[in-house]
Amino acid sequence: LTLINVLDSASSDPALISGVEDFRVARALFEGLTRIDPRTAQAVPGLAESWTLSGDEKTYTFVLREGLKWSTGAPINSQDLYRSWLRFLDNKSVSPYRSLLDVIKRVDGVPAIHTPDDRSLVVELEQKTPYFLDLCAMATMAAAPVDLIEKAGPQWLKTKPLPCSGPYTLVDWRLNDRIRLKRNPNYWDAANTQSETVDLLVCGPNTAFNLYHSEAVDLIWDKSMIPTELTQALSDSPNYHAFPSLGIYFVRLNITRPPLDNINVRKALALAIDKERLVQRVVLGQHVPATRFVPPGTDRYASGLSFISNIPKAKQALKEAGYGENQPFPSLEILFPSSGANSIFENMAVELRDQWKEHLGVELSLRRMEKQVFFANQKKLNYDISCSTWLGDYNDPTTFLDIMLSKSGNNRTGWKKADYDALLKEAARQNREQQRTHLLRKAEDLLIFDECPVIPLYYDSGFFMIDPDRIGGIYPNILATHPIRRIFRR
């Protein structure tokens, strides 16, 4: 099976992964207590064969499958999961996802995770968490070979043979070329791992598109590999599959830099964007303008008032910020990553620059960066304005709202708001869904109406391109998650 991974994965270490390309590789090599069903996007048993939930729905007791093994043949037990989670939760961890597990109860600062025996893992939560099984399916929560990691250090992924807990083992990783995976015969579900060998290629969009049409590549699952000018023509093809998914394109504003530390400047920029026009020009009308930060269709949520553009209000907000004829607006830069054939982010940056000049009279410049360098600068707050996207990791509004928590490694705006953090914390304590939704909506209102460290632009949609007569095992789902273990050539 030959796939395109767009860019080299930065890492497949479960504790460090962050990008889509990272998750694809890590999910193939390492598995957690649960895994994602490719049809429903629901969490189903993985390394755990079953679990029970306490009456107050705050304590999970997982039972591991009997006879679990690493790819090297050594046994996998509950201590392996326990130590992997502690490593992920360690204060020294640089994982941008570490705050997800704040739902786990602490006793004297120690996570309330217990291993009564080799096959049992007990997890106590601070409050009822309806999406906890979905968190357990994330590659960040997978069983990693901690003994090896402690012995080999940061280069542990180069160890051969590499102990893997997932459906595949790592055969080769050639930078800027390919990652080769091979079926793990010791995986508990090896009989249903469809492809013996999988290559994940790294190549440019033109090459990828040509390889697909010559059948040297079996599928394309990143829209950046499809030239924008071909999108509408290809959308009528039986090979083109688009479907609703949880994702959003938006703008991050670095509020630690003047004048973006001024709330009226941020509001002016947010109100001055004609999103209908942006969608038409950037993605040829293929997506829906975003009026909230949480996409429609998210479980356990009902959105509130829509945030819509208002040019007169935008001009007034900029004036209230002190900018006009007598006080010219300072030069700012829009940062965006290289993104393949259709240059979505470049088109987005150009359109934003043009609209802000037209509607507000401000001059902005553009700066393109290679993707990994872009993310590094974004994390260091070494930017003014940056084009961004976020794909939901699980089907709950918190997968979007939590990234803007003050301590979230995925925040990357410098924005910290105690009121916002408190609303999300209070929402997490609620057992009544209606009250939880009310509090989450208040937090979202604070984010997009009152503070504006981010500006929603349009909602993403899932996509893959396959010839259904040649390829099977890949399905549309709300998380646009497609486990490699299920994909096969007919």
C-alpha positions as CSV (number, residue, x, y, z in Angstrom):
1,L,0.0,0.0,0.0
2,T,1.5,3.4,-1.0
3,L,0.2,6.6,0.6
4,I,1.2,10.3,0.6
5,N,2.0,11.9,3.9
6,V,2.5,15.4,2.5
7,L,5.5,16.2,4.7
8,D,7.9,14.2,6.8
9,S,6.6,13.4,10.2
10,A,8.4,15.6,12.8
11,S,8.2,12.7,15.3
12,S,6.2,9.5,15.9
13,D,6.9,9.7,19.7
14,P,3.4,9.6,21.2
15,A,4.4,12.2,23.8
16,L,5.6,14.7,21.2
17,I,3.4,14.4,18.2
18,S,1.3,17.3,17.1
19,G,0.7,17.4,13.3
20,V,-1.7,15.2,11.2
21,E,1.3,13.5,9.5
22,D,2.7,12.7,13.0
23,F,-0.5,11.2,14.2
24,R,-0.8,8.9,11.1
25,V,2.5,7.3,11.7
26,A,2.2,7.1,15.5
27,R,-1.3,5.6,15.2
28,A,0.2,2.8,13.0
29,L,3.1,2.0,15.4
30,F,1.5,2.4,18.8
31,E,-1.9,1.7,20.3
32,G,-3.7,2.7,23.4
33,L,-6.5,1.2,25.5
34,T,-9.0,2.1,22.8
35,R,-8.8,2.8,19.0
36,I,-11.0,4.6,16.5
37,D,-13.6,2.7,14.4
38,P,-13.0,4.0,10.9
39,R,-16.7,3.9,10.0
40,T,-18.2,5.6,13.1
41,A,-15.2,7.5,14.5
42,Q,-16.2,6.1,17.9
43,A,-13.8,4.7,20.4
44,V,-13.8,0.9,20.5
45,P,-11.7,-1.6,22.4
46,G,-7.9,-1.6,21.5
47,L,-5.3,-3.0,23.9
48,A,-8.2,-3.1,26.5
49,E,-10.7,-5.8,25.8
50,S,-13.3,-4.2,28.1
51,W,-13.9,-1.6,30.8
52,T,-16.4,-0.8,33.5
53,L,-17.5,2.6,34.8
54,S,-18.4,3.5,38.4
55,G,-21.8,4.7,39.3
56,D,-20.7,8.3,39.5
57,E,-19.0,7.9,36.1
58,K,-15.7,9.1,37.4
59,T,-13.7,5.9,37.6
60,Y,-12.8,3.6,34.7
61,T,-11.4,0.1,35.2
62,F,-9.8,-1.2,32.1
63,V,-9.0,-4.9,31.5
64,L,-6.2,-5.6,29.0
65,R,-6.4,-8.4,26.5
66,E,-4.7,-11.5,27.5
67,G,-1.4,-12.3,25.9
68,L,-0.6,-8.8,24.5
69,K,2.9,-8.4,23.1
70,W,5.3,-5.8,21.8
71,S,6.4,-6.4,18.3
72,T,9.7,-7.8,19.8
73,G,7.7,-10.5,21.5
74,A,8.0,-9.1,25.1
75,P,4.7,-8.9,27.0
76,I,2.7,-5.7,27.3
77,N,1.1,-5.2,30.7
78,S,-0.8,-2.5,32.6
79,Q,2.5,-1.0,33.9
80,D,3.5,-0.2,30.3
81,L,0.3,1.9,29.9
82,Y,0.7,3.5,33.3
83,R,4.3,4.5,32.7
84,S,3.5,5.8,29.2
85,W,0.8,8.0,30.6
86,L,3.0,9.3,33.4
87,R,5.7,10.1,30.8
88,F,3.1,12.0,28.8
89,L,1.8,13.8,31.9
90,D,5.3,14.6,33.3
91,N,5.8,18.3,33.9
92,K,8.9,18.1,31.7
93,S,6.9,16.9,28.8
94,V,6.7,19.3,25.9
95,S,3.6,17.7,24.4
96,P,1.1,20.4,23.3
97,Y,-1.6,17.9,24.3
98,R,-0.6,17.3,27.9
99,S,-3.4,19.5,29.3
100,L,-6.0,17.1,27.8
101,L,-5.4,14.8,30.8
102,D,-6.1,17.4,33.4
103,V,-9.4,15.5,33.7
104,I,-7.5,12.8,35.7
105,K,-7.7,13.3,39.4
106,R,-4.6,14.1,41.4
107,V,-3.9,13.0,44.9
108,D,-1.1,15.0,46.5
109,G,-0.1,16.0,43.0
110,V,0.1,12.3,41.8
111,P,-2.3,11.2,39.0
112,A,-4.9,8.7,40.3
113,I,-3.9,5.9,38.0
114,H,-3.6,2.4,39.5
115,T,-2.5,-1.0,38.3
116,P,-4.0,-3.7,40.6
117,D,-2.5,-6.4,38.4
118,D,-0.8,-6.9,35.1
119,R,-4.0,-6.7,33.1
120,S,-5.9,-4.0,35.0
121,L,-5.7,-0.2,34.9
122,V,-7.9,2.0,37.1
123,V,-8.2,5.7,36.3
124,E,-10.0,8.2,38.6
125,L,-11.3,11.4,37.0
126,E,-11.9,14.7,38.5
127,Q,-15.4,14.8,37.0
128,K,-17.6,12.9,34.6
129,T,-15.9,13.1,31.2
130,P,-18.1,11.8,28.4
131,Y,-15.3,11.8,25.8
132,F,-12.6,10.1,28.0
133,L,-12.7,6.9,25.9
134,D,-12.0,9.1,22.9
135,L,-9.0,10.5,24.6
136,C,-7.8,7.0,25.3
137,A,-7.9,6.4,21.5
138,M,-5.5,9.3,20.8
139,A,-2.0,8.2,19.8
140,T,-0.7,10.5,22.5
141,M,-2.1,8.0,25.0
142,A,-0.7,4.9,23.4
143,A,1.6,2.3,25.0
144,A,5.2,3.4,24.3
145,P,8.3,1.3,25.3
146,V,9.4,3.4,28.3
147,D,12.2,1.1,29.3
148,L,13.8,1.6,25.9
149,I,13.1,5.4,26.0
150,E,14.8,5.8,29.4
151,K,17.8,3.8,28.2
152,A,18.2,5.2,24.7
153,G,17.1,8.8,25.3
154,P,15.7,11.1,22.5
155,Q,17.0,8.9,19.7
156,W,15.0,5.9,20.9
157,L,12.9,5.8,17.7
158,K,16.1,4.8,15.8
159,T,16.4,1.6,17.7
160,K,16.2,-1.6,15.7
161,P,14.1,-3.6,16.3
162,L,11.8,-0.9,17.6
163,P,9.2,-2.3,20.1
164,C,5.8,-1.3,18.8
165,S,2.4,-1.9,20.3
166,G,0.4,-1.1,17.2
167,P,-0.5,-2.9,14.0
168,Y,2.8,-2.0,12.2
169,T,6.5,-1.9,12.9
170,L,9.0,0.6,11.5
171,V,11.2,-0.8,8.8
172,D,12.8,2.4,7.4
173,W,12.6,6.1,7.7
174,R,14.4,8.0,5.0
175,L,14.2,11.8,5.4
176,N,12.4,13.6,2.6
177,D,11.7,10.3,0.9
178,R,9.5,7.7,2.7
179,I,8.6,5.9,5.8
180,R,8.2,2.1,5.4
181,L,6.0,0.1,7.7
182,K,5.5,-3.7,8.0
183,R,2.7,-5.7,9.5
184,N,3.4,-6.5,13.2
185,P,2.8,-10.2,13.6
186,N,2.6,-9.9,17.4
187,Y,-0.2,-7.3,17.3
188,W,-3.3,-8.7,18.9
189,D,-5.4,-8.0,15.8
190,A,-2.8,-8.9,13.2
191,A,-5.2,-11.1,11.4
192,N,-7.2,-8.0,10.4
193,T,-4.3,-5.8,9.6
194,Q,-5.0,-5.5,5.9
195,S,-1.7,-4.6,4.2
196,E,1.6,-6.4,4.7
197,T,3.8,-3.4,3.8
198,V,2.9,0.3,3.7
199,D,5.0,3.2,2.2
200,L,4.3,6.7,3.3
201,L,5.9,8.9,0.6
202,V,7.0,12.5,1.0
203,C,6.8,14.4,-2.2
204,G,5.5,17.6,-3.8
205,P,1.9,18.0,-5.0
206,N,2.5,17.7,-8.7
207,T,4.5,14.5,-8.2
208,A,1.8,13.1,-5.8
209,F,-1.0,13.9,-8.3
210,N,0.9,12.2,-11.2
211,L,1.7,9.2,-9.0
212,Y,-1.9,8.8,-8.1
213,H,-3.1,8.9,-11.7
214,S,-0.4,6.4,-12.8
215,E,-1.6,4.1,-9.9
216,A,1.8,4.2,-8.3
217,V,0.1,5.8,-5.3
218,D,-3.1,4.3,-3.9
219,L,-4.9,7.3,-2.4
220,I,-4.7,11.0,-1.7
221,W,-6.1,12.1,1.6
222,D,-4.8,15.7,1.8
223,K,-6.6,18.4,-0.1
224,S,-3.2,20.3,-0.4
225,M,-2.3,17.6,-3.0
226,I,-5.1,18.6,-5.3
227,P,-4.7,21.8,-7.4
228,T,-7.5,24.3,-6.5
229,E,-8.3,24.8,-10.2
230,L,-9.0,21.1,-10.6
231,T,-11.2,20.7,-7.4
232,Q,-14.5,21.5,-9.0
233,A,-13.8,19.2,-12.0
234,L,-12.6,16.4,-9.9
235,S,-15.6,16.7,-7.5
236,D,-17.8,15.0,-10.0
237,S,-15.5,12.0,-10.3
238,P,-16.4,8.7,-8.5
239,N,-12.9,8.8,-7.1
240,Y,-13.5,12.1,-5.2
241,H,-15.0,11.7,-1.8
242,A,-15.9,14.7,0.4
243,F,-17.8,14.5,3.6
244,P,-18.6,16.5,6.8
245,S,-15.9,16.6,9.4
246,L,-14.8,18.6,12.4
247,G,-12.3,21.1,11.3
248,I,-11.8,24.8,11.1
249,Y,-9.5,27.3,9.3
250,F,-8.8,30.4,11.4
251,V,-6.3,33.2,12.2
252,R,-4.2,33.4,15.3
253,L,-3.2,36.8,16.6
254,N,-0.1,37.2,18.8
255,I,-1.5,39.4,21.5
256,T,1.9,39.9,23.1
257,R,2.9,42.2,20.3
258,P,1.5,45.7,19.8
259,P,-0.8,46.7,18.4
260,L,-2.5,43.3,18.7
261,D,-2.4,43.6,22.5
262,N,-5.2,46.2,21.9
263,I,-8.6,44.5,22.0
264,N,-10.1,47.1,19.6
265,V,-7.4,46.3,17.0
266,R,-8.3,42.6,17.2
267,K,-12.0,43.3,16.9
268,A,-11.4,45.6,13.9
269,L,-9.5,42.8,12.1
270,A,-12.1,40.2,13.0
271,L,-15.1,42.4,11.9
272,A,-13.4,43.5,8.6
273,I,-13.3,40.0,7.0
274,D,-15.9,39.2,4.4
275,K,-15.9,35.4,4.9
276,E,-18.2,34.6,2.0
277,R,-15.8,36.4,-0.4
278,L,-12.8,34.7,1.3
279,V,-14.3,31.3,0.8
280,Q,-15.1,32.0,-2.9
281,R,-11.6,33.2,-3.6
282,V,-9.6,30.8,-1.4
283,V,-11.4,27.5,-1.9
284,L,-13.8,28.3,-4.7
285,G,-16.8,28.1,-2.5
286,Q,-16.1,24.5,-1.5
287,H,-16.5,25.3,2.3
288,V,-18.8,27.0,4.7
289,P,-17.9,30.4,6.3
290,A,-17.3,30.0,10.0
291,T,-19.6,32.0,12.3
292,R,-18.3,30.3,15.5
293,F,-15.1,28.5,16.6
294,V,-16.8,25.1,17.3
295,P,-17.9,23.6,14.0
296,P,-21.6,22.7,13.5
297,G,-22.4,19.0,14.0
298,T,-20.2,18.7,17.1
299,D,-21.7,16.3,19.6
300,R,-23.1,17.5,22.9
301,Y,-23.3,21.1,21.8
302,A,-25.5,23.8,20.3
303,S,-23.9,26.9,19.0
304,G,-24.9,30.4,20.1
305,L,-25.0,33.7,18.2
306,S,-23.2,34.0,14.9
307,F,-20.1,36.3,14.6
308,I,-20.5,38.1,11.3
309,S,-18.6,40.8,9.5
310,N,-19.4,44.4,9.9
311,I,-17.2,46.9,8.1
312,P,-18.5,50.1,9.8
313,K,-18.0,48.6,13.2
314,A,-14.6,47.4,12.2
315,K,-13.6,50.9,11.2
316,Q,-15.0,52.3,14.4
317,A,-13.1,49.8,16.5
318,L,-9.8,50.7,14.7
319,K,-10.6,54.4,15.4
320,E,-11.2,53.7,19.1
321,A,-7.9,51.9,19.1
322,G,-6.3,55.2,18.2
323,Y,-5.5,54.6,14.5
324,G,-6.5,56.9,11.7
325,E,-5.0,59.7,9.5
326,N,-3.0,61.1,12.4
327,Q,-1.8,57.8,13.7
328,P,-0.9,55.3,10.9
329,F,-1.3,51.6,11.6
330,P,2.1,49.9,12.1
331,S,3.4,47.3,9.6
332,L,2.4,43.8,10.5
333,E,3.2,40.4,8.9
334,I,0.9,37.5,8.0
335,L,2.8,34.2,8.5
336,F,1.7,31.1,6.6
337,P,3.1,27.7,5.9
338,S,4.0,26.2,2.6
339,S,0.9,23.9,1.9
340,G,1.2,22.2,-1.4
341,A,-0.4,22.5,-4.8
342,N,-3.4,24.6,-4.0
343,S,-1.6,27.0,-1.7
344,I,-4.6,27.3,0.6
345,F,-2.7,29.2,3.2
346,E,-1.0,31.5,0.7
347,N,-4.3,32.3,-0.9
348,M,-5.8,32.9,2.5
349,A,-3.0,35.2,3.5
350,V,-3.3,37.2,0.2
351,E,-7.0,37.5,0.6
352,L,-6.8,38.7,4.2
353,R,-4.1,41.2,3.3
354,D,-6.3,42.6,0.5
355,Q,-9.5,42.7,2.5
356,W,-7.8,44.5,5.5
357,K,-6.3,47.0,3.2
358,E,-9.6,47.6,1.4
359,H,-11.8,47.7,4.4
360,L,-9.5,49.3,7.0
361,G,-6.7,50.9,5.0
362,V,-4.0,49.0,6.8
363,E,-0.9,47.6,5.0
364,L,0.3,44.1,5.9
365,S,3.1,42.0,4.4
366,L,3.2,38.2,3.8
367,R,5.8,35.7,4.9
368,R,5.9,32.0,3.9
369,M,7.7,29.4,5.9
370,E,8.4,25.7,5.6
371,K,5.8,23.9,7.7
372,Q,8.0,22.7,10.5
373,V,9.7,26.0,10.8
374,F,6.3,27.7,10.7
375,F,5.1,25.7,13.7
376,A,8.3,26.3,15.6
377,N,7.9,30.1,15.2
378,Q,4.2,29.9,16.0
379,K,4.9,28.1,19.3
380,K,7.6,30.6,20.2
381,L,5.2,33.5,19.4
382,N,7.6,34.7,16.8
383,Y,4.9,36.1,14.5
384,D,2.2,38.8,14.3
385,I,-0.7,37.1,12.5
386,S,-0.7,33.4,11.4
387,C,-2.9,31.3,9.2
388,S,-4.0,28.2,11.1
389,T,-6.2,25.2,11.1
390,W,-7.5,22.7,13.7
391,L,-9.0,19.3,13.2
392,G,-11.0,17.8,16.0
393,D,-9.3,15.0,17.9
394,Y,-12.6,13.8,19.3
395,N,-16.2,14.6,18.9
396,D,-16.9,17.2,21.6
397,P,-16.7,21.0,21.7
398,T,-13.8,20.9,24.2
399,T,-11.5,19.6,21.4
400,F,-11.7,23.1,20.0
401,L,-12.3,25.2,23.1
402,D,-9.5,23.6,25.2
403,I,-6.8,24.6,22.8
404,M,-7.3,28.2,23.9
405,L,-6.8,27.5,27.6
406,S,-4.1,29.6,29.2
407,K,-1.8,26.6,29.7
408,S,-2.6,24.7,26.5
409,G,0.4,24.0,24.4
410,N,-1.8,24.5,21.3
411,N,-2.9,28.0,22.3
412,R,0.1,29.8,20.6
413,T,-1.3,33.3,20.8
414,G,0.0,34.5,24.2
415,W,-3.7,35.0,25.3
416,K,-4.5,34.0,28.8
417,K,-7.9,34.7,30.4
418,A,-8.8,33.4,33.8
419,D,-12.5,33.9,33.2
420,Y,-12.3,31.6,30.1
421,D,-10.4,29.0,32.0
422,A,-12.9,29.1,34.8
423,L,-15.9,28.7,32.5
424,L,-14.3,25.6,30.9
425,K,-13.5,24.2,34.3
426,E,-17.0,24.8,35.6
427,A,-18.5,23.2,32.5
428,A,-16.4,20.1,33.1
429,R,-18.0,19.7,36.5
430,Q,-21.5,19.7,35.1
431,N,-23.5,16.5,35.0
432,R,-26.4,18.2,33.2
433,E,-25.7,18.5,29.5
434,Q,-27.9,21.7,29.1
435,Q,-25.9,23.6,31.8
436,R,-22.6,22.3,30.4
437,T,-23.5,23.6,26.9
438,H,-24.5,26.9,28.4
439,L,-21.1,27.4,30.1
440,L,-19.2,26.2,27.0
441,R,-21.2,28.7,24.8
442,K,-20.3,31.5,27.2
443,A,-16.7,30.6,26.9
444,E,-16.9,30.5,23.1
445,D,-18.6,33.9,23.2
446,L,-15.9,35.3,25.3
447,L,-13.3,34.0,22.9
448,I,-14.7,35.2,19.6
449,F,-16.8,38.2,20.5
450,D,-15.0,39.8,23.5
451,E,-11.4,38.9,23.2
452,C,-10.6,37.8,19.6
453,P,-7.2,36.1,20.0
454,V,-8.4,33.9,17.1
455,I,-10.6,34.7,14.1
456,P,-12.7,31.8,12.7
457,L,-12.7,31.9,8.8
458,Y,-14.4,28.7,7.4
459,Y,-15.2,25.1,8.4
460,D,-13.1,22.4,6.9
461,S,-14.5,19.1,5.4
462,G,-13.1,15.7,5.1
463,F,-11.7,14.4,1.8
464,F,-10.0,11.4,0.2
465,M,-9.4,10.4,-3.4
466,I,-9.5,6.7,-4.2
467,D,-10.6,4.4,-7.0
468,P,-13.2,2.3,-5.1
469,D,-12.5,-0.6,-7.5
470,R,-8.9,-0.7,-6.4
471,I,-8.9,0.4,-2.8
472,G,-11.1,-0.5,0.2
473,G,-11.2,0.0,4.0
474,I,-11.4,3.8,4.0
475,Y,-14.6,5.5,5.0
476,P,-16.0,9.0,5.5
477,N,-16.2,9.9,9.2
478,I,-16.7,13.0,11.3
479,L,-13.0,13.0,12.5
480,A,-11.6,12.3,9.1
481,T,-9.5,9.6,10.8
482,H,-8.5,6.7,8.5
483,P,-6.5,3.9,10.3
484,I,-3.9,2.5,7.9
485,R,-4.5,-1.0,9.3
486,R,-7.9,-1.1,7.7
487,I,-6.9,0.2,4.2
488,F,-6.2,-2.4,1.5
489,R,-5.7,-2.9,-2.2
490,R,-8.3,-5.1,-3.9
